Amino acid sequence: MPAEPGPPGISCAGLAKRFPAAGGGLEVVAPFTREFAAGATTALVGPSGCGKSTLLRMIAGLETPSAGSVAIGDETPAEVRARAGLAVSFQDPSLLPWRTVRGNVALALTLARRRAAAGTIDRLLALVGLEGFAGTRPGALSGGMRQRAAIARCLVTEPELLLLDEPFGAVDELTRRQLAHDLPRLWEARGTTTLFVTHSVTEAVLIADRVLVLSPRPARVVADIPVTLDRPRPEGVELTVAFAELAERVSAALARGAAEGGQTGLAAQ
């Protein structure tokens, strides 16, 4: 019996984006060439408006590049999306208001033509802190709770590639820290290739195997920093010297990129 294929890596070659505008257009992402290892988790950090989300959308195949290409394994993003091998969560949860939380999460399975083991949705909802809210509609939830439902919707299909844009941006600090510890263990156990955008230096170092620091617009790579901490990350790892040194490297790269770009840098959270 042949072995099931593993998660795909990602190859970006000269990927760039320029939006039409007076005077020749607005360059949002400078030519970007990088490989992302299969099964690894990579954080993209940079100043607000630098092009992080646009880069993520191009990798997902939701934004057409002005130049360059993206390969996910030996497929295009559109091909991976067509077979439900890719899941994306953006800052706007985009839940259907007439469906319950459980119904919104289950819809992802329906669209992917997949089935989940009994209890999978309830276990996911408990993991993201929504136990007891499965029958609630989005209008009765806080912004942070809607964001957590959107994360559960992404994870329920067990995608090979997971793309997250500020996944914890709308949740309170206590829940944010808990999710940052708990959720990566899910996608690590499945070997999911994961890219996520964050404004938090602490979050980037806590979750990722690698941090790409981007400059002010147009986004270009200022630093490519491997995160050499053990997995799974233990409780209290944020208090260690090794963690502090990595966070300082990311913060210094952000400051350097801001200085080179002539804009105000990003404050570490």
C-alpha positions in Angstrom: 0.0 0.0 0.0 1.6 3.3 -1.0 2.4 5.8 1.7 0.3 8.9 1.9 2.0 12.0 0.6 3.4 14.3 3.2 2.7 18.1 3.6 4.0 20.2 0.7 6.8 22.8 0.8 6.3 26.2 -0.7 8.5 27.9 -3.3 8.2 31.6 -4.1 10.2 32.8 -7.1 10.4 36.5 -7.8 6.9 37.0 -6.3 5.9 40.7 -6.5 2.8 42.9 -6.3 2.2 46.4 -7.7 -1.3 47.9 -7.5 -2.2 50.3 -10.4 -2.0 54.0 -9.3 -1.2 57.4 -10.6 2.5 57.8 -11.4 3.3 54.2 -12.2 1.6 52.2 -9.5 2.1 51.4 -5.9 4.7 48.7 -5.2 3.5 46.6 -2.2 5.7 43.5 -2.3 9.2 43.7 -3.8 10.4 40.6 -5.7 10.3 37.8 -3.0 12.2 34.6 -3.5 12.1 32.1 -0.6 11.6 28.4 0.1 9.4 27.2 3.0 10.1 23.7 4.3 7.3 21.1 4.4 5.9 20.8 7.9 7.6 23.9 9.2 5.9 26.9 10.8 7.0 30.4 9.6 6.1 33.8 11.0 6.0 36.9 8.9 6.4 40.1 10.9 6.8 43.7 9.8 5.3 47.2 10.2 1.5 47.7 9.6 0.8 48.2 5.9 4.1 46.7 4.7 2.5 44.0 2.5 2.5 41.0 4.8 -1.2 40.2 4.1 -0.8 40.7 0.4 2.1 38.3 0.4 0.0 35.7 2.2 -2.9 36.2 -0.2 -0.6 35.6 -3.2 0.8 32.4 -1.7 -2.9 31.3 -1.1 -3.7 32.1 -4.8 -6.2 34.7 -3.7 -4.3 37.7 -5.1 -2.7 37.7 -8.6 1.0 38.5 -8.5 2.3 41.3 -10.8 5.4 39.1 -11.3 6.8 35.8 -10.2 5.2 32.5 -9.2 4.2 30.3 -6.3 4.5 26.5 -6.2 3.1 24.4 -3.4 4.8 21.1 -3.8 4.4 20.5 -7.5 1.0 22.2 -7.7 -0.3 25.8 -8.0 -2.2 27.4 -5.1 -5.4 27.1 -7.2 -4.9 23.3 -7.6 -4.2 22.9 -3.8 -7.3 24.9 -3.0 -9.5 22.9 -5.4 -8.8 19.7 -3.5 -9.2 21.5 -0.1 -5.5 21.0 0.8 -5.2 24.7 1.9 -7.0 26.6 4.6 -6.8 30.4 5.2 -7.9 32.5 8.2 -7.9 36.3 7.8 -8.5 39.0 10.4 -12.1 39.2 9.4 -13.7 35.9 10.6 -16.4 36.0 7.8 -18.7 33.6 9.6 -22.2 33.0 8.2 -24.6 34.9 10.5 -27.5 32.4 10.1 -25.4 29.4 11.0 -24.4 28.4 14.6 -20.8 28.1 15.6 -20.9 24.4 15.0 -22.6 24.9 11.6 -19.9 27.4 10.5 -17.2 24.9 11.4 -19.0 22.0 9.8 -19.5 23.9 6.6 -15.7 23.7 6.0 -16.0 19.9 6.0 -19.0 20.0 3.6 -17.2 22.3 1.2 -14.1 20.1 1.3 -16.3 16.9 0.9 -14.7 15.4 4.0 -16.0 13.8 7.1 -14.6 14.2 10.6 -14.7 11.6 13.4 -17.5 11.9 15.9 -16.8 14.6 18.4 -14.0 16.3 16.4 -15.9 19.7 16.1 -16.7 19.7 19.8 -13.1 18.9 20.7 -11.8 21.7 18.5 -14.3 24.2 19.9 -13.2 23.3 23.5 -9.6 23.7 22.5 -10.2 27.3 21.2 -12.3 28.2 24.3 -15.8 27.9 22.8 -17.1 25.0 24.8 -20.8 25.6 25.4 -21.1 28.0 22.4 -21.6 25.4 19.7 -25.2 26.3 19.2 -24.7 30.1 19.4 -24.9 32.3 16.3 -22.0 34.7 15.5 -24.0 37.8 16.2 -24.1 36.8 19.9 -20.4 36.4 20.1 -17.6 38.9 20.8 -15.1 39.7 18.1 -12.5 37.4 19.8 -14.9 34.5 20.0 -15.8 34.9 16.3 -12.1 34.8 15.5 -11.6 31.6 17.5 -14.5 30.0 15.6 -12.8 30.9 12.4 -9.6 29.3 13.6 -11.5 26.1 14.4 -13.1 26.2 11.0 -9.6 26.3 9.4 -8.3 23.4 11.5 -11.3 21.0 11.2 -10.3 19.9 7.6 -6.8 19.1 8.7 -5.2 21.0 5.8 -1.7 20.3 4.5 -1.1 24.0 4.3 -2.4 26.6 6.8 -2.2 30.3 6.2 -3.1 32.6 9.1 -3.3 36.4 9.1 -3.2 37.8 12.7 -5.0 34.7 14.0 -5.0 35.9 17.6 -5.3 39.6 16.9 -8.9 40.0 18.2 -8.7 37.9 21.3 -7.8 39.0 24.9 -4.2 38.6 26.1 -4.9 35.6 28.4 -6.7 33.7 25.6 -4.0 34.7 23.1 -1.2 33.2 25.2 -3.2 30.0 25.7 -4.0 29.6 22.0 -0.4 30.4 21.1 0.7 27.5 23.3 -2.1 25.0 22.4 -2.9 25.4 18.7 0.6 24.9 17.3 0.6 21.4 18.9 -2.3 20.5 16.6 -0.7 21.4 13.3 2.7 20.2 14.4 1.3 16.8 15.2 -0.2 16.6 11.7 3.0 18.0 10.0 1.1 20.9 8.6 3.1 23.5 6.7 2.1 26.8 8.3 2.6 30.5 7.6 1.2 33.2 9.8 1.3 36.9 10.0 1.7 38.6 13.4 2.6 42.0 14.8 3.8 40.4 18.0 7.5 39.5 18.4 6.7 37.3 21.4 4.1 35.4 19.4 6.4 34.9 16.4 9.2 33.4 18.5 6.8 31.4 20.6 5.1 29.7 17.7 7.4 29.6 14.7 10.4 27.6 13.6 11.5 30.6 11.6 10.8 34.3 11.5 10.9 36.4 8.4 11.2 40.1 9.2 9.9 42.4 6.5 10.7 46.0 5.8 8.2 48.9 5.4 6.4 48.8 2.0 7.3 47.5 -0.4 7.9 44.4 1.7 11.3 42.8 1.4 13.1 40.5 3.7 15.3 42.3 6.3 16.2 39.1 8.3 15.5 35.4 8.1 15.9 34.1 11.7 15.7 30.4 12.6 14.0 29.8 16.0 16.1 27.1 17.7 13.9 26.4 20.7 12.7 22.9 21.5 9.3 21.6 20.5 6.8 21.4 21.9 7.5 24.8 23.6 7.2 24.4 27.4 5.2 26.6 29.6 7.4 29.6 30.7 9.7 29.4 27.7 9.1 33.2 27.3 11.1 33.8 30.5 14.2 32.0 29.3 17.4 33.7 28.2 17.3 31.9 24.9 13.8 33.2 24.2 14.8 36.8 25.1 17.8 36.7 22.8 15.7 35.5 19.8 13.1 38.2 20.5 15.8 40.8 20.7 17.2 39.7 17.3 13.7 40.0 15.7 13.1 43.4 17.3 16.5 44.7 16.2 15.8 43.5 12.6 12.4 45.3 12.7 14.2 48.5 13.9 16.8 48.2 11.2 14.2 47.7 8.5 12.3 50.7 9.7 15.4 52.8 9.7 16.3 51.8 6.2 12.8 52.4 5.0 12.6 55.8 6.7 9.5 54.8 8.7 8.6 54.2 12.3 9.4 50.7 13.4 7.1 48.1 15.0 6.9 47.9 18.7 7.5 44.5 20.2 4.5 43.2 22.2 
